[in-house]
Amino acid sequence: MTGAATDTAILARIADEIRGRQRFVLSSHVRPDGDSIGSQFAMAHALWHLGKDARIVNHDPAPGPYSVFPGVTKIEVASRVDDPGDAVIVMECGDLTRTGVEGLERGFVINIDHHIGNTAFGALNWFDASAAACSEMVFDLVRELDVPLTREIATHIYIGIITDTGSFHYSNISPRTFDICRRCVEAGIDPPAIAGAIYDSNTLGRLKLFGAVLSRMVLHPGGRVATLCVDRKLARECGGTYEDTEGIVNLPLSVKDIEAVVFFKEAGEDDWRVSMRSKGGVDVNAIAKEFGGGGHKNASGCSARGTFADLKPLFEQKLLEQIQRAGQQAVGSTPS
């Protein structure tokens, strides 16, 4: 559901359902990122403020950089929920199966998401593609519930926004984004401390792994597409973990001429998690959707099966096509 009038109506309905229910289970997608963690905890703090019972159940634990934030230890890591409570709130997740948690479907599901391609799997579905992060939508819901923007809620909303916008690099940013961040600062958050905890808490193994992966980076002829790859053997040799590769896909974009990056992460034999990042009008989400994935225009991911030797040129070619398409659109929009 989109559009201002529709958003107002669905917001009111969701708020009414929350007020009339007591026990909640919150969840999000597998391998949670900053917006997943931020939106869940902002929502949980709002529910706790209302005197509700709220559990956060995720298939995977929070990545290392988020472990420093209070409350992260409250996440229940499980692949199944036997008691979905009075309602299940799923955030930042295009399809219920992407949670990796069975049993959620037996509850009254409230689906809150901003990713194009959401399957509207809930009893109530709120979709807003204009939101830079799901945490922006949670901010609106917190206000609809008449819950004050406490420092705890504001901190987690800000975590979601700063990470899902790539530290304000991506094209999904709007004036609304900065207005919400302003309100979070007024609520008492510490932006430098939050950014430092997320981006400046590397382990030595993570640093070595970054160096090893980047040293193996391959540039497609022309220098506009970069390819990265990591397997479990390399991670072990560097003394790091697979979670330590979080964020590495963004680094090649700091090179002026590189317009798109594809990062292959070994999940199993001939089984890869593929992350893509881009600049400007280059739409990597269109590629991710071809493989059953999704995300944003400048930041998307999917899974792919095959050998790295076969998948590398395939994704590079698709990225080049998107770069060319973006260039054509830019030329076509230039006033004569």
Phi and psi in degrees as a GROMACS rama.xvg file:
@    title "Ramachandran Plot"
@    xaxis  label "Phi"
@    yaxis  label "Psi"
@TYPE xy
-133.976  171.646  THR-2
99.0573  144.784  GLY-3
-60.4828  -45.5868  ALA-4
-64.3539  -43.4744  ALA-5
-63.8767  -41.0421  THR-6
-62.0176  -40.7873  ASP-7
-62.2454  -42.3062  THR-8
-67.2211  -45.9164  ALA-9
-71.1261  -33.665  ILE-10
-59.7142  -46.2174  LEU-11
-63.5739  -40.4381  ALA-12
-65.3999  -42.9002  ARG-13
-63.7711  -44.4099  ILE-14
-61.0015  -40.2958  ALA-15
-63.7285  -43.0529  ASP-16
-62.79  -39.6883  GLU-17
-65.6822  -43.6233  ILE-18
-62.0684  -33.2127  ARG-19
-88.6668  2.22176  GLY-20
-124.614  158.647  ARG-21
-115.367  -39.9947  GLN-22
-110.894  124.08  ARG-23
-126.096  144.833  PHE-24
-116.735  126.182  VAL-25
-107.55  141.147  LEU-26
-151.896  171.071  SER-27
-155.411  -166.761  SER-28
-74.6685  160.872  HIS-29
-59.8191  158.328  VAL-30
49.0903  65.271  ARG-31
-59.7624  144.275  PRO-32
-111.428  -168.423  ASP-33
-64.0231  -39.7853  GLY-34
-70.9816  -34.7489  ASP-35
-61.604  -50.7507  SER-36
-65.2618  -46.0855  ILE-37
-63.4569  -45.8933  GLY-38
-67.9066  -37.548  SER-39
-65.311  -45.4795  GLN-40
-74.6484  -33.3912  PHE-41
-62.2803  -42.4894  ALA-42
-66.9709  -41.5734  MET-43
-62.3391  -43.98  ALA-44
-63.6205  -35.9355  HIS-45
-65.5359  -42.1113  ALA-46
-65.9767  -41.8854  LEU-47
-62.7058  -37.5541  TRP-48
-61.5003  -33.2196  HIS-49
-82.1731  1.06556  LEU-50
81.541  17.8465  GLY-51
-87.7467  160.113  LYS-52
-93.6267  124.71  ASP-53
-136.985  129.5  ALA-54
-115.797  143.98  ARG-55
-108.112  119.639  ILE-56
-123.374  116.193  VAL-57
-124.724  152.284  ASN-58
-69.07  -31.4792  HIS-59
-127.017  152.623  ASP-60
-70.9924  165.939  PRO-61
-68.9466  142.343  ALA-62
-57.3211  154.289  PRO-63
-47.3788  -47.9371  GLY-64
-58.8572  -22.1907  PRO-65
-91.1144  -5.72114  TYR-66
-69.3386  -15.7087  SER-67
-80.1721  -14.4435  VAL-68
-82.9663  138.185  PHE-69
-57.9919  139.156  PRO-70
96.3761  -17.0938  GLY-71
-60.3796  -28.7589  VAL-72
-67.9943  -12.7545  THR-73
-78.1234  -10.2705  LYS-74
-65.6787  127.184  ILE-75
-89.3285  117.473  GLU-76
-92.0903  113.131  VAL-77
-156.916  156.842  ALA-78
-104.014  2.74402  SER-79
-153.387  144.39  ARG-80
-120.846  122.719  VAL-81
-86.6628  -27.8114  ASP-82
-123.137  102.606  ASP-83
-80.5517  5.03657  PRO-84
70.271  -158.469  GLY-85
-82.3236  -21.8119  ASP-86
-161.427  150.627  ALA-87
-115.886  125.837  VAL-88
-109.855  114.99  ILE-89
-108.969  123.582  VAL-90
-120.264  148.061  MET-91
61.9304  39.0265  GLU-92
-145.254  117.351  CYS-93
-73.6177  -21.8702  GLY-94
-146.94  143.07  ASP-95
-61.7848  -31.5838  LEU-96
-66.2921  -22.0233  THR-97
-70.2882  -12.5484  ARG-98
-69.9632  -28.8538  THR-99
72.4629  8.72535  GLY-100
-113.601  114.843  VAL-101
-79.4362  153.267  GLU-102
98.1797  -17.1628  GLY-103
-64.3307  -32.2481  LEU-104
-64.8152  -15.1221  GLU-105
-82.6556  -6.53271  ARG-106
-100.153  177.031  GLY-107
-80.5123  105.095  PHE-108
-94.336  127.354  VAL-109
-107.617  119.274  ILE-110
-106.101  116.001  ASN-111
-122.696  117.333  ILE-112
-156.628  158.524  ASP-113
-125.809  10.0719  HIS-114
-88.6078  130.609  HIS-115
-62.4621  136.007  ILE-116
100.679  4.59877  GLY-117
-57.8355  136.359  ASN-118
-88.0767  6.55519  THR-119
51.9082  55.0399  ALA-120
-85.7082  -4.92575  PHE-121
-95.5757  169.617  GLY-122
-69.6186  -32.8382  ALA-123
-125.429  132.648  LEU-124
-127.178  120.694  ASN-125
-119.202  113.525  TRP-126
-123.058  127.963  PHE-127
-138.795  97.3447  ASP-128
-69.836  -15.5526  ALA-129
-79.0144  -13.568  SER-130
-74.5036  131.809  ALA-131
-71.0605  -22.9075  ALA-132
-153.379  153.391  ALA-133
-61.4655  -28.5467  CYS-134
-61.8448  -28.6022  SER-135
-62.8956  -39.7165  GLU-136
-68.019  -38.5357  MET-137
-62.8852  -38.1886  VAL-138
-55.4807  -45.7929  PHE-139
-63.8326  -38.9857  ASP-140
-68.941  -38.3182  LEU-141
-58.8395  -43.1022  VAL-142
-66.0067  -40.5941  ARG-143
-62.4211  -31.3339  GLU-144
-83.0182  -0.773731  LEU-145
59.9881  33.5241  ASP-146
-93.0846  131.367  VAL-147
-65.16  148.404  PRO-148
-78.9275  85.5479  LEU-149
-72.3627  166.49  THR-150
-61.6795  -37.0218  ARG-151
-64.9754  -45.7067  GLU-152
-64.9117  -45.9739  ILE-153
-61.7329  -39.304  ALA-154
-59.2643  -44.8527  THR-155
-75.4037  -31.2589  HIS-156
-63.7869  -42.4481  ILE-157
-65.9344  -39.4614  TYR-158
-56.9903  -46.1523  ILE-159
-61.6561  -42.7452  GLY-160
-70.0441  -47.5345  ILE-161
-64.3695  -33.3222  ILE-162
-82.073  -38.7824  THR-163
-79.2166  -12.6746  ASP-164
-98.3121  5.89631  THR-165
61.1463  46.1056  GLY-166
56.8432  45.2349  SER-167
65.4807  37.0776  PHE-168
-100.207  -26.1795  HIS-169
-87.3743  162.528  TYR-170
-80.1412  -1.1837  SER-171
-86.7519  8.23925  ASN-172
-77.5425  143.041  ILE-173
-136.55  170.311  SER-174
-55.1956  -33.6778  PRO-175
-57.8953  -39.0543  ARG-176
-57.6672  -48.9583  THR-177
-73.1265  -29.3418  PHE-178
-66.4871  -41.8222  ASP-179
-64.4867  -41.9294  ILE-180
-62.3144  -38.9327  CYS-181
-59.3462  -44.5197  ARG-182
-65.0431  -33.9087  ARG-183
-67.0746  -40.4942  CYS-184
-64.1307  -41.5218  VAL-185
-63.2319  -26.1538  GLU-186
-78.9259  -5.32866  ALA-187
107.434  10.9952  GLY-188
-70.8162  164.644  ILE-189
-118.136  89.1166  ASP-190
-55.0852  -44.7036  PRO-191
-60.9698  -39.1219  PRO-192
-67.6337  -39.3612  ALA-193
-65.1462  -47.9267  ILE-194
-62.2926  -39.7645  ALA-195
-63.9463  -40.9003  GLY-196
-64.4551  -36.5333  ALA-197
-80.5777  -43.8578  ILE-198
-105.146  -14.1797  TYR-199
-120.561  36.7122  ASP-200
-123.023  38.0328  SER-201
-69.4494  147.582  ASN-202
-90.3208  165.073  THR-203
-63.3023  -37.9223  LEU-204
-62.2617  -39.6169  GLY-205
-63.7179  -42.9408  ARG-206
-62.8748  -44.1029  LEU-207
-64.2903  -38.3776  LYS-208
-67.0625  -41.1964  LEU-209
-56.9908  -46.7235  PHE-210
-61.5114  -42.5328  GLY-211
-65.7168  -43.3808  ALA-212
-67.018  -44.4924  VAL-213
-67.107  -31.8229  LEU-214
-68.2528  -20.5253  SER-215
-98.8188  6.58115  ARG-216
-59.9583  138.077  MET-217
-115.798  130.949  VAL-218
-99.4814  130.054  LEU-219
-67.7117  145.253  HIS-220
-49.7484  129.926  PRO-221
108.059  -23.5005  GLY-222
74.9251  14.6765  GLY-223
-98.1683  -14.9421  ARG-224
-124.233  129.345  VAL-225
-113.847  142.102  ALA-226
-121.537  130.021  THR-227
-118.975  154.424  LEU-228
-151.966  141.989  CYS-229
-141.551  142.497  VAL-230
-124.966  172.005  ASP-231
-64.1717  -33.5959  ARG-232
-61.4564  -45.2828  LYS-233
-64.3769  -41.9751  LEU-234
-59.8634  -43.5994  ALA-235
-64.2364  -42.6679  ARG-236
-62.7634  -29.5742  GLU-237
-88.0548  -6.39133  CYS-238
76.4359  21.4407  GLY-239
-111.614  -172.904  GLY-240
-125.708  169.904  THR-241
-62.6873  -33.195  TYR-242
-66.39  -22.3244  GLU-243
-69.2406  -9.89637  ASP-244
-86.1175  -2.14627  THR-245
-55.6362  124.252  GLU-246
94.3465  -13.6897  GLY-247
-66.0175  -28.6213  ILE-248
-63.4543  -21.9919  VAL-249
-80.0138  -23.5846  ASN-250
-63.1907  -43.4717  LEU-251
-59.645  -23.8753  PRO-252
-68.5067  -11.8909  LEU-253
-72.76  -12.6993  SER-254
-80.482  128.35  VAL-255
-53.5224  -44.6775  LYS-256
-83.2652  -15.0266  ASP-257
-80.0623  124.11  ILE-258
-107.107  -17.4045  GLU-259
-153.11  148.82  ALA-260
-132.771  139.528  VAL-261
-123.757  132.775  VAL-262
-122.887  119.023  PHE-263
-99.5194  127.086  PHE-264
-124.316  118.284  LYS-265
-64.2695  125.419  GLU-266
-106.384  -22.2253  ALA-267
179.983  -174.22  GLY-268
-64.6097  119.415  GLU-269
55.3475  32.7009  ASP-270
-133.171  122.207  ASP-271
-130.523  142.417  TRP-272
-93.5434  127.391  ARG-273
-115.982  120.419  VAL-274
-111.472  139.846  SER-275
-131.487  142.238  MET-276
-133.908  154.26  ARG-277
-152.909  173.621  SER-278
-113.279  153.502  LYS-279
55.2634  -127.593  GLY-280
-87.2416  6.34501  GLY-281
-77.0308  115.125  VAL-282
-95.2943  97.2111  ASP-283
-82.683  -17.5276  VAL-284
-63.8317  -34.1275  ASN-285
-61.4141  -35.6493  ALA-286
-73.2956  -45.5333  ILE-287
-57.7367  -39.799  ALA-288
-64.4666  -29.2897  LYS-289
-61.2721  -26.6132  GLU-290
-108.822  19.1916  PHE-291
80.4878  12.6355  GLY-292
-103.135  -156.798  GLY-293
174.805  -167.234  GLY-294
143.38  -128.364  GLY-295
-120.575  170.394  HIS-296
-57.5347  -42.4574  LYS-297
-102.292  0.658149  ASN-298
-153.716  107.87  ALA-299
-145.525  168.882  SER-300
-153.681  166.276  GLY-301
-163.006  -179.557  CYS-302
-114.726  151.01  SER-303
-148.57  142.52  ALA-304
-110.079  141.227  ARG-305
142.148  176.174  GLY-306
-78.823  152.741  THR-307
-60.5537  -36.8549  PHE-308
-60.5314  -32.3156  ALA-309
-85.4415  -38.87  ASP-310
-75.1182  -33.3061  LEU-311
-55.9561  -57.2252  LYS-312
-65.9537  -29.0686  PRO-313
-63.7756  -49.9369  LEU-314
-71.2802  -35.6822  PHE-315
-60.8816  -42.8813  GLU-316
-64.5146  -40.8697  GLN-317
-65.6993  -36.7964  LYS-318
-67.0313  -40.4105  LEU-319
-62.163  -39.2879  LEU-320
-62.9874  -40.036  GLU-321
-68.4189  -35.8537  GLN-322
-63.4558  -44.1581  ILE-323
-64.3943  -40.9655  GLN-324
-63.3774  -41.7489  ARG-325
-64.4047  -38.4473  ALA-326
-64.7798  -40.6742  GLY-327
-65.0411  -41.3601  GLN-328
-65.4587  -36.9054  GLN-329
-66.2603  -40.3627  ALA-330
-65.4108  -42.2926  VAL-331
-65.6972  -25.0514  GLY-332
-93.2839  -4.0784  SER-333
-76.6063  126.066  THR-334
-60.4391  138.94  PRO-335
